[in-house]
Amino acid sequence: MEEERFTQTDMERGRLFFAGPVDFVMGAVSLDTLPGADRPEVAFAGRSNVGKSSLVNALTGRKTLARTSNTPGRTQELNYFSIGREMQQDAYMVDLPGYGYAKIERKKVHAWTRLVKDYLRGRPNLRRIMLLIDSRHGLKENDREIMTMLDEAAVNYQIVLTKLDKLKVADREKILKKTQDDAKKYIACHPVVLATSSEKGFGIPELRAELCQTLAF
């Protein structure tokens, strides 16, 4: 389905966009410590065990750009990376703290919500949130809560299914269709759902192409 949306030129452009230097800029814990809003940015959000760091690493072709951990929920900052310099299109990629991990104390959940809400209100250059959903589980209640929050904030977001390789082939189309049907119920959600596997590389070229187009000046 994604292949019909992108030409080979689109996907090559996406590859080049992420093939150049990708540098960690900073980890921000509050709105007043964020870098200037002088370039477009896209952010990644998702449950703490959704495979967000692995996806960021797969996109950029690096193994350790974003920290992966056996203990979900460790990332508690807005981690900024610069991308696109190779194509004279400086942009930011932002790794948001994970949500929904039961062992995180309630005060940290409140801190996450406050930080993200402040971020959403204070970033006019934010082009899109990529909301990562584990394809084995589909949308869970706290995913829907985040989607409602994004709808209320009028922030454009798009669902990206992760860990597609963990599903049987026959189940992949089912979860994709179900998620697309669910996405239509949310006003700020992009209607096209992307499906990926960081481990096998499924959907990574299409996601790069989508991000390249989203961040284009």
C-alpha positions as CSV (number, residue, x, y, z in Angstrom):
1,M,0.0,0.0,0.0
2,E,2.8,2.4,0.9
3,E,4.6,1.6,-2.3
4,E,1.8,3.2,-4.4
5,R,2.2,6.5,-2.6
6,F,5.9,6.9,-3.3
7,T,8.0,6.7,-6.5
8,Q,11.5,5.4,-6.5
9,T,12.7,9.0,-6.8
10,D,10.7,9.8,-3.5
11,M,12.4,6.9,-1.7
12,E,15.8,7.7,-3.0
13,R,15.4,11.3,-1.9
14,G,14.3,10.0,1.6
15,R,17.4,7.8,1.7
16,L,19.7,10.7,0.9
17,F,17.9,12.9,3.5
18,F,18.9,10.5,6.3
19,A,22.2,9.4,4.8
20,G,24.1,12.6,5.7
21,P,25.3,13.7,9.1
22,V,22.8,13.1,11.9
23,D,24.0,14.8,15.1
24,F,22.6,14.7,18.6
25,V,21.9,18.4,19.5
26,M,20.6,18.3,23.1
27,G,18.3,16.7,25.6
28,A,15.7,19.3,26.8
29,V,13.7,18.9,30.1
30,S,11.7,22.1,29.7
31,L,10.3,24.4,27.1
32,D,12.8,27.2,27.8
33,T,15.7,24.9,27.1
34,L,14.6,23.9,23.6
35,P,16.6,25.0,20.6
36,G,15.3,27.9,18.5
37,A,12.3,27.2,16.2
38,D,14.3,28.2,13.2
39,R,13.8,25.0,11.1
40,P,11.1,22.4,10.6
41,E,10.9,19.5,13.0
42,V,9.1,16.1,13.3
43,A,8.8,14.3,16.6
44,F,8.4,10.6,17.5
45,A,6.1,9.6,20.3
46,G,4.9,6.2,21.6
47,R,4.7,3.8,24.5
48,S,7.9,3.2,26.3
49,N,8.3,-0.3,24.9
50,V,7.1,0.4,21.3
51,G,10.6,0.3,19.7
52,K,11.0,4.0,19.2
53,S,14.8,4.1,19.7
54,S,15.2,1.1,17.4
55,L,13.2,2.9,14.7
56,V,15.1,6.1,14.9
57,N,18.4,4.1,14.6
58,A,17.0,2.2,11.6
59,L,15.9,5.4,9.9
60,T,19.3,6.9,10.2
61,G,21.3,3.8,9.6
62,R,23.0,4.1,12.9
63,K,23.1,1.5,15.7
64,T,23.5,3.7,18.7
65,L,22.1,7.1,17.7
66,A,19.1,6.8,20.0
67,R,19.6,4.8,23.1
68,T,17.8,1.5,23.4
69,S,17.2,-0.1,26.7
70,N,15.9,-3.2,28.2
71,T,14.2,-1.0,30.8
72,P,11.4,0.9,29.0
73,G,10.7,4.5,30.2
74,R,14.3,5.6,30.8
75,T,14.2,8.4,28.3
76,Q,12.8,11.4,30.2
77,E,13.9,14.3,27.9
78,L,13.1,15.7,24.5
79,N,16.1,14.5,22.6
80,Y,16.9,16.6,19.5
81,F,18.8,15.4,16.5
82,S,19.8,17.5,13.4
83,I,19.1,15.9,10.0
84,G,19.0,16.8,6.3
85,R,22.2,18.9,6.1
86,E,23.4,16.8,3.1
87,M,20.5,18.1,1.1
88,Q,20.7,21.7,2.4
89,Q,17.5,21.1,4.3
90,D,18.4,21.5,8.0
91,A,15.7,20.0,10.2
92,Y,15.2,18.5,13.6
93,M,14.1,15.1,14.6
94,V,12.8,14.9,18.2
95,D,12.6,11.7,20.3
96,L,9.9,12.3,22.9
97,P,9.8,10.5,26.2
98,G,7.9,7.3,26.2
99,Y,4.6,6.9,27.9
100,G,2.4,4.2,29.4
101,Y,5.0,2.2,31.3
102,A,3.4,0.9,34.5
103,K,6.6,1.1,36.7
104,I,7.0,4.9,36.2
105,E,5.9,6.8,39.2
106,R,2.7,8.9,38.9
107,K,4.6,12.1,39.3
108,K,6.8,11.2,36.3
109,V,3.6,10.6,34.3
110,H,2.3,14.1,35.2
111,A,5.7,15.6,34.4
112,W,5.7,13.8,30.9
113,T,2.2,15.2,30.2
114,R,3.1,18.7,31.2
115,L,6.4,18.7,29.2
116,V,4.7,17.3,26.1
117,K,1.7,19.7,26.3
118,D,4.2,22.6,26.7
119,Y,6.1,21.4,23.7
120,L,3.0,21.1,21.6
121,R,1.9,24.6,22.4
122,G,5.4,26.1,22.0
123,R,6.7,24.7,18.7
124,P,5.2,26.5,15.7
125,N,7.7,24.8,13.5
126,L,6.5,21.3,14.4
127,R,5.3,19.6,11.2
128,R,4.1,16.3,12.5
129,I,4.1,13.9,15.4
130,M,4.8,10.3,14.3
131,L,2.9,8.2,16.8
132,L,4.4,4.7,17.1
133,I,2.1,1.8,17.8
134,D,3.2,-1.8,18.4
135,S,1.6,-3.8,15.6
136,R,1.2,-6.8,17.9
137,H,-1.2,-4.9,20.2
138,G,-2.8,-2.2,18.1
139,L,-4.1,1.0,19.8
140,K,-4.3,0.7,23.5
141,E,-6.2,3.0,25.8
142,N,-3.3,5.3,26.6
143,D,-2.5,5.6,22.9
144,R,-6.1,6.8,22.4
145,E,-5.6,9.3,25.2
146,I,-2.6,10.7,23.5
147,M,-4.4,10.9,20.2
148,T,-7.3,12.8,21.9
149,M,-4.7,15.2,23.4
150,L,-3.2,15.8,20.0
151,D,-6.6,16.3,18.4
152,E,-7.4,19.0,21.1
153,A,-4.0,20.6,20.5
154,A,-4.7,20.6,16.7
155,V,-1.3,18.9,16.1
156,N,-1.0,16.9,12.9
157,Y,0.1,13.3,13.6
158,Q,0.5,10.0,11.8
159,I,0.5,6.4,13.1
160,V,3.5,4.2,12.4
161,L,3.1,0.6,13.2
162,T,6.3,-1.0,14.6
163,K,7.6,-4.6,14.9
164,L,5.6,-5.8,11.9
165,D,8.0,-8.8,11.6
166,K,6.6,-10.2,14.8
167,L,3.3,-10.8,13.1
168,K,2.3,-13.6,10.8
169,V,2.0,-12.4,7.2
170,A,-1.8,-13.1,7.3
171,D,-2.2,-10.8,10.3
172,R,-0.3,-7.8,8.9
173,E,-3.0,-6.6,6.6
174,K,-5.6,-7.1,9.3
175,I,-3.9,-4.8,11.8
176,L,-3.1,-2.3,9.2
177,K,-6.7,-2.0,8.1
178,K,-8.1,-1.9,11.6
179,T,-5.6,0.8,12.6
180,Q,-6.5,2.8,9.5
181,D,-10.2,2.5,10.3
182,D,-9.5,3.7,13.9
183,A,-7.4,6.6,12.6
184,K,-10.4,8.0,10.7
185,K,-12.1,8.7,14.0
186,Y,-9.5,11.3,15.0
187,I,-9.6,14.7,13.4
188,A,-5.9,15.5,13.5
189,C,-4.7,12.0,12.5
190,H,-3.2,11.5,9.1
191,P,-5.4,9.0,7.2
192,V,-2.4,6.9,6.0
193,V,-0.9,4.4,8.5
194,L,2.7,3.3,7.8
195,A,3.9,-0.2,8.8
196,T,7.5,-0.9,9.7
197,S,10.0,-3.3,11.1
198,S,13.3,-1.9,12.4
199,E,14.8,-5.4,12.6
200,K,13.9,-6.5,9.0
201,G,13.8,-3.0,7.4
202,F,10.2,-3.3,6.3
203,G,8.6,0.1,5.5
204,I,11.8,2.1,6.4
205,P,12.3,3.5,2.9
206,E,8.6,4.6,2.8
207,L,8.9,6.2,6.2
208,R,12.0,8.1,5.2
209,A,10.2,9.3,2.1
210,E,7.2,10.4,4.2
211,L,9.4,12.3,6.6
212,C,11.4,13.9,3.8
213,Q,8.2,15.2,2.2
214,T,6.8,16.4,5.6
215,L,10.0,18.3,6.4
216,A,10.4,19.8,3.0
217,F,10.7,23.6,2.9
